[in-house]
Amino acid sequence: MNANVLAEAIGPREGTALRVKQVALVALGIVALAIAAKIKIPMWPVPITMGTFAVLTIGTAYGARLGLVTMLGYLLVGALGFDVFAGSTAEKFGVTYMMGGTGGYLVGYLLATVLLGVLAARGWDRSVGMMALALVLANVVIYAPGLLWLGQLYGWDKPILEWGLTPFLLGDAIKLGLAALLIPALWKLVGDART
């Protein structure tokens, strides 16, 4: 069964108006990703950044193609040297930053966006349970290249899981819970608005 994703269910669905909507969504998504990456919520053992939350919700709401274009646009903006990533600064930015410890996770963002878009198009984003499962799978897809890249970059004799996984699990669980509630609730609003 192929269902619409949220971005397809709202607004124009064909012609020039659809293209304008898609361009606007990509631009809005890039801005949202950049802002979310800079939001840090104090928490133990590490602060929560909202970048992953933005990736997960955009991938789900936009679908595989529009989500991928948005993520590629975000990465391009970052590669050009704009300070759009969670840990980038005026001194450390662009491709140099992207090839550091964050590089594998950025690849994971692309993969997770496509995965979530595909699952959303199959209706996984309509219920909290299926959405939660999709988000857990997407998080695995983010962590796998992230941890592999850390191991390659710093050596497998280092505490890779302690650096790149375990400190983030609690914060990620909170973000997954929020996204699992948000997307089905938005679908309910879209459905209620049409009745």
GIQUI-V618637 format. One record per backbone hydrogen bond with DSSP energy under -1.0 kcal/mol. CO is the residue of the C=O (numbers start at 1). NH is the residue of the N-H. E is the energy in kcal/mol with one decimal. If there is no record, write none. Layout:
# GIQUI-V618637
((CO | NH | E) (CO | NH | E))
This chain:
# GIQUI-V618637
((5 | 8 | -1.1) (5 | 9 | -1.4) (15 | 19 | -1.6) (16 | 20 | -2.6) (17 | 21 | -2.3) (18 | 22 | -2.6) (19 | 23 | -2.5) (20 | 24 | -2.4) (21 | 25 | -2.6) (22 | 26 | -2.4) (23 | 27 | -2.5) (24 | 28 | -2.8) (25 | 29 | -2.7) (26 | 30 | -2.4) (27 | 31 | -2.2) (28 | 32 | -2.7) (29 | 33 | -2.7) (30 | 34 | -2.2) (31 | 35 | -2.5) (32 | 36 | -2.8) (33 | 37 | -2.1) (36 | 50 | -1.3) (39 | 50 | -1.2) (41 | 48 | -2.7) (48 | 41 | -3.1) (50 | 54 | -2.2) (51 | 55 | -2.3) (52 | 56 | -2.8) (53 | 57 | -2.5) (54 | 58 | -2.6) (55 | 59 | -2.6) (56 | 60 | -1.8) (57 | 61 | -3.0) (58 | 62 | -2.8) (59 | 63 | -1.1) (61 | 7 | -2.9) (63 | 67 | -1.9) (64 | 68 | -2.2) (65 | 69 | -2.5) (66 | 70 | -2.1) (67 | 71 | -2.6) (68 | 72 | -2.9) (69 | 73 | -2.3) (70 | 74 | -2.4) (71 | 75 | -2.7) (72 | 76 | -2.4) (73 | 77 | -2.4) (74 | 78 | -2.2) (75 | 79 | -2.9) (76 | 80 | -2.0) (77 | 82 | -1.7) (78 | 81 | -1.6) (82 | 84 | -1.9) (92 | 89 | -2.6) (94 | 98 | -2.2) (95 | 99 | -2.0) (97 | 100 | -1.4) (100 | 103 | -1.7) (102 | 106 | -1.9) (103 | 107 | -1.7) (104 | 108 | -2.1) (105 | 109 | -2.0) (106 | 110 | -1.5) (107 | 111 | -2.1) (108 | 112 | -3.0) (109 | 113 | -2.2) (110 | 114 | -1.9) (111 | 115 | -2.5) (112 | 116 | -2.9) (113 | 117 | -2.2) (114 | 118 | -2.5) (115 | 119 | -2.6) (116 | 120 | -2.8) (117 | 121 | -2.0) (119 | 124 | -2.3) (120 | 123 | -2.0) (121 | 3 | -3.9) (123 | 126 | -1.5) (127 | 131 | -2.3) (128 | 132 | -2.7) (129 | 133 | -2.0) (130 | 134 | -2.5) (131 | 135 | -2.4) (132 | 136 | -2.2) (133 | 137 | -2.3) (134 | 138 | -2.3) (135 | 139 | -2.3) (136 | 140 | -2.0) (137 | 141 | -2.0) (138 | 142 | -1.6) (139 | 143 | -2.7) (140 | 144 | -2.5) (142 | 146 | -1.3) (143 | 147 | -3.2) (144 | 148 | -2.2) (145 | 149 | -2.5) (146 | 150 | -2.1) (147 | 151 | -2.4) (148 | 152 | -2.2) (149 | 153 | -2.8) (150 | 154 | -2.9) (151 | 155 | -1.7) (155 | 158 | -1.5) (158 | 160 | -2.3) (159 | 163 | -1.8) (160 | 164 | -3.2) (161 | 165 | -1.8) (161 | 166 | -2.0) (165 | 168 | -1.9) (168 | 172 | -2.6) (169 | 173 | -2.3) (170 | 174 | -1.8) (171 | 175 | -2.2) (172 | 176 | -2.9) (173 | 177 | -2.2) (174 | 178 | -2.3) (175 | 179 | -2.6) (176 | 180 | -2.7) (177 | 181 | -1.4) (178 | 182 | -2.6) (179 | 183 | -2.0) (181 | 185 | -1.4) (182 | 186 | -2.4) (183 | 187 | -2.1) (184 | 188 | -2.0) (185 | 189 | -2.1) (186 | 190 | -2.5) (187 | 191 | -2.7) (188 | 192 | -2.9) (189 | 193 | -2.4) (190 | 194 | -1.1))
